[in-house]
Amino acid sequence: MISDNLRKVEQEIRDSCALVSRQPKDVTLIAVTKTVDTETTIELVQQGVTHLAENRMEKFLEKKEKMSAFSNVSWHFIGNLQRRKVKSVINEIDFFHALDSIKLASEIQKRATKKINCFVELNISGEESKHGIPPKELETFIQQLEPYDQICVVGLMTMAPFDSTIEEQHQLFAHLKTLQEDIERKKLPFAPCTETSMGMSNDFAIAIQEGATFVRVGTALFKE
């Protein structure tokens, strides 16, 4: 089942890249393994997927410990990270996808023992239920991060509303790409901002067409 699903996802990545003359190697597939057990996660890694994402501290730490033999895995933490949990998580991950406040940045700076690759989370759709900063505050927010030498802003992240139309997805993801390129052009040493983390199981094809470099896919990999 997993091997078949993975083949379909990888083919969709290739097809989406071909539509806009991109190279599939420029898109990193992150498997969102938060809903599956360690054995299933290992099966996926054995199929060649090396970027894994979790969003719950306890489950992530347990899974990472059980998979310590897999040294080629890059761990991503997605979703809201409470400040009181930062010290337990931040030095165990390779990428953090939900930096959305200076208070959180301060806690990461305080607890990190290495430079942390962070995506700034943006709420482009304006949904009240979504985390993330408004686009109009992005430039100011980025500048406020300059003193935090343990944080490297590698890119921007957003999510489309689950019930959004294809047209709305195109607009939202294109907006994030434009914002990412605006920050990248500033050539800030602490915020190279070359990446875009956008697109999930229901919309990653659209996100790739609009320039996603990381896509976060769970359901499409593990559905029956």
LOLUM-708126 format. One line per 8 residues: number of its first residue (from 1); their letters; for each residue x, y, z of C-alpha. Coordinates in Angstrom, 3 decimals, padded with zeros to 6 digits. Each point is the difference from the previous one (the first is absolute). Layout:
N
NUM> A> X:Y:Z ~ ...
***
This chain:
224
1> MISDNLRK> 000.000:000.000:000.000 ~ 002.647:002.536:001.025 ~ 002.222:-000.750:-002.974 ~ -002.934:000.460:-002.394 ~ -001.067:003.238:001.661 ~ 003.561:001.317:-000.030 ~ 000.337:-000.749:-003.709 ~ -003.220:001.936:-000.687
9> VEQEIRDS> 001.150:002.988:002.058 ~ 003.427:000.045:-001.653 ~ -001.632:-000.221:-003.433 ~ -002.285:002.918:000.860 ~ 003.057:002.000:001.063 ~ 001.674:-000.766:-003.333 ~ -003.158:000.864:-001.960 ~ -000.487:003.277:001.868
17> CALVSRQP> 003.617:000.982:-000.581 ~ -000.277:-000.809:-003.685 ~ -002.995:002.336:-000.369 ~ 002.093:002.990:001.042 ~ 003.447:-001.124:-001.260 ~ 001.416:-000.717:003.469 ~ 002.305:-002.832:001.026 ~ -001.405:-002.576:002.464
25> KDVTLIAV> 003.309:000.059:001.890 ~ -000.865:003.567:001.039 ~ -003.037:-001.199:001.960 ~ 000.521:-001.766:003.327 ~ -002.712:-002.410:001.114 ~ -000.600:000.151:003.747 ~ -001.987:-002.989:001.255 ~ -002.350:001.111:002.778
33> TKTVDTET> 000.125:-003.084:002.213 ~ -001.972:001.341:002.975 ~ -002.905:-002.407:-000.558 ~ 002.003:-003.212:-000.424 ~ 002.097:-002.177:002.290 ~ 003.765:-000.409:000.002 ~ -000.094:-003.247:-002.004 ~ -001.943:001.675:-002.803
41> TIELVQQG> 002.355:002.975:000.074 ~ 003.006:-002.312:-000.292 ~ -001.620:-001.743:-002.963 ~ -000.248:003.361:-001.745 ~ 003.642:000.859:000.734 ~ 001.007:-003.370:-001.437 ~ -001.805:001.069:-003.193 ~ 002.382:002.960:-000.231
49> VTHLAENR> -001.846:002.857:001.748 ~ 002.415:001.790:002.337 ~ -001.927:003.119:001.051 ~ -002.550:-000.667:002.759 ~ -002.337:002.378:001.830 ~ -001.704:-000.200:003.389 ~ -002.077:002.478:001.992 ~ -000.276:-001.497:003.503
57> MEKFLEKK> 002.984:000.186:002.328 ~ -000.441:-003.293:001.835 ~ -000.705:-002.082:-003.085 ~ 002.816:001.640:-001.944 ~ 002.622:-000.599:002.700 ~ -001.083:-003.612:000.456 ~ 000.051:-000.669:-003.740 ~ 003.356:001.674:-000.528
65> EKMSAFSN> 001.566:-002.059:002.786 ~ -001.348:-003.235:-001.457 ~ 001.379:001.002:-003.408 ~ 003.434:001.115:001.178 ~ 001.657:-002.502:-002.341 ~ -001.300:001.942:-003.011 ~ 002.629:002.727:-000.074 ~ -001.052:001.201:-003.462
73> VSWHFIGN> -003.392:001.282:001.210 ~ -000.678:003.740:000.234 ~ -002.651:000.848:002.591 ~ -002.474:002.839:-000.477 ~ -002.293:001.381:002.689 ~ -003.214:001.416:-001.444 ~ -002.905:001.701:001.667 ~ -000.209:002.021:003.178
81> LQRRKVKS> 002.868:-000.406:002.482 ~ -000.793:001.201:003.510 ~ 002.821:001.987:001.563 ~ 000.192:-002.305:003.012 ~ 000.778:-002.897:-002.345 ~ 002.713:001.759:-002.021 ~ 002.861:-001.207:002.204 ~ -001.002:-003.650:-000.534
89> VINEIDFF> -000.470:000.213:-003.759 ~ 002.148:002.656:-001.607 ~ 003.402:-001.710:000.115 ~ -001.463:-003.288:-001.246 ~ -001.248:001.335:-003.336 ~ 001.519:001.109:-003.286 ~ -002.790:002.376:-001.080 ~ -002.730:001.913:001.837
97> HALDSIKL> -002.949:001.054:-002.165 ~ -002.052:002.245:002.277 ~ 001.913:003.031:001.234 ~ -002.703:002.621:000.495 ~ 000.902:002.221:002.954 ~ 002.935:001.805:001.558 ~ -000.789:-001.661:003.331 ~ 000.471:-003.397:-001.632
105> ASEIQKRA> 003.180:001.189:-001.721 ~ 001.354:001.171:003.367 ~ -000.684:-003.395:001.546 ~ 001.710:-001.785:-002.900 ~ 002.996:002.322:000.342 ~ 000.148:-000.754:003.715 ~ -000.204:-003.786:-000.355 ~ 001.790:-000.767:-003.259
113> TKKINCFV> 003.482:-001.493:000.101 ~ 000.339:000.178:-003.786 ~ -001.288:002.221:-002.799 ~ -003.625:-000.927:-000.749 ~ -001.367:000.029:-003.548 ~ -003.363:001.749:000.298 ~ -002.887:000.789:-002.308 ~ -002.002:003.094:000.893
121> ELNISGEE> -003.680:-000.956:-000.020 ~ -002.338:002.357:-001.836 ~ -003.791:000.140:000.205 ~ -000.620:001.107:-003.563 ~ -003.638:-001.133:-000.112 ~ -000.893:002.069:003.062 ~ -001.800:-002.885:001.694 ~ -000.478:000.695:003.699
129> SKHGIPPK> 000.627:-003.658:000.834 ~ 003.414:000.027:-001.660 ~ 003.290:000.853:001.660 ~ 002.502:002.217:-001.780 ~ 000.758:003.672:-000.453 ~ -001.849:002.226:-002.508 ~ 001.925:000.639:-003.230 ~ 000.114:003.744:000.645
137> ELETFIQQ> 002.021:-000.628:003.182 ~ 002.559:-002.328:-001.615 ~ 002.760:002.486:-000.761 ~ -000.081:001.498:003.491 ~ -000.085:-003.453:001.570 ~ 003.006:-001.181:-002.015 ~ 002.027:003.057:001.019 ~ -000.844:-000.646:003.665
145> LEPYDQIC> 001.637:-003.421:-000.290 ~ 003.451:001.381:-000.822 ~ 001.327:-000.118:003.615 ~ -000.882:-003.689:000.371 ~ 003.162:-001.678:-001.229 ~ -001.320:-003.519:000.674 ~ -002.790:000.459:-002.554 ~ 000.464:-000.230:-003.757
153> VVGLMTMA> -003.090:000.939:-002.012 ~ 000.276:-002.463:-002.872 ~ -003.408:000.803:-001.430 ~ -003.714:000.650:000.416 ~ -002.875:-002.382:000.723 ~ -003.752:000.176:-000.462 ~ -003.084:-002.201:-000.265 ~ -002.991:000.411:-002.265
161> PFDSTIEE> -003.500:-000.317:001.483 ~ -001.162:-003.597:-000.289 ~ -003.107:001.027:-001.959 ~ 001.826:002.381:-002.332 ~ -000.508:-000.197:-003.756 ~ 002.822:-000.767:-002.415 ~ -000.021:003.637:-001.096 ~ 000.290:001.172:003.615
169> QHQLFAHL> 002.864:-002.437:000.603 ~ 001.882:001.355:-003.009 ~ -000.441:003.566:001.261 ~ 001.010:-000.782:003.577 ~ 003.091:-002.034:-000.891 ~ 001.073:002.541:-002.628 ~ -000.282:002.715:002.665 ~ 002.271:-001.942:002.364
177> KTLQEDIE> 002.537:-000.539:-002.787 ~ 000.056:003.736:-000.751 ~ 000.539:000.813:003.683 ~ 002.811:-002.565:000.242 ~ 001.763:001.457:-003.029 ~ -000.371:003.525:001.421 ~ 001.827:-001.037:003.185 ~ 002.602:-002.034:-001.908
185> RKKLPFAP> 000.900:003.041:-002.106 ~ 000.961:001.889:003.153 ~ 002.930:-002.436:000.454 ~ -000.257:000.028:003.782 ~ 002.661:-002.284:001.548 ~ -002.398:-001.131:002.746 ~ -002.908:-000.516:-002.422 ~ 001.091:-001.419:-003.375
193> CTETSMGM> -003.662:-000.993:-000.511 ~ 000.516:-002.172:-003.067 ~ -002.714:-002.569:000.778 ~ -003.794:-000.274:000.025 ~ -001.776:-002.591:002.135 ~ -003.511:-000.271:-001.411 ~ -002.342:-002.664:-001.266 ~ -001.492:-003.051:001.696
201> SNDFAIAI> -001.663:-003.178:-001.231 ~ -002.979:001.777:-001.563 ~ 001.865:002.894:-001.626 ~ 003.729:-000.739:-000.335 ~ -000.242:-000.220:-003.804 ~ -001.248:003.591:-000.135 ~ 002.650:001.108:002.495 ~ 002.764:-001.510:-002.152
209> QEGATFVR> -001.329:001.816:-003.058 ~ 000.287:003.238:001.999 ~ 003.545:-000.660:001.178 ~ -000.110:-002.169:003.139 ~ 003.380:-001.453:000.931 ~ -001.293:-002.066:002.953 ~ -003.376:-001.778:-000.039 ~ -001.486:-001.601:003.128
217> VGTALFKE> -001.907:-003.161:-000.929 ~ -001.672:-002.413:002.425 ~ -003.411:-001.345:-001.016 ~ 000.991:-000.684:-003.604 ~ 002.850:-002.242:001.188 ~ -001.901:-001.986:002.607 ~ -003.571:-000.310:-001.297 ~ -001.367:-003.503:-000.434
***
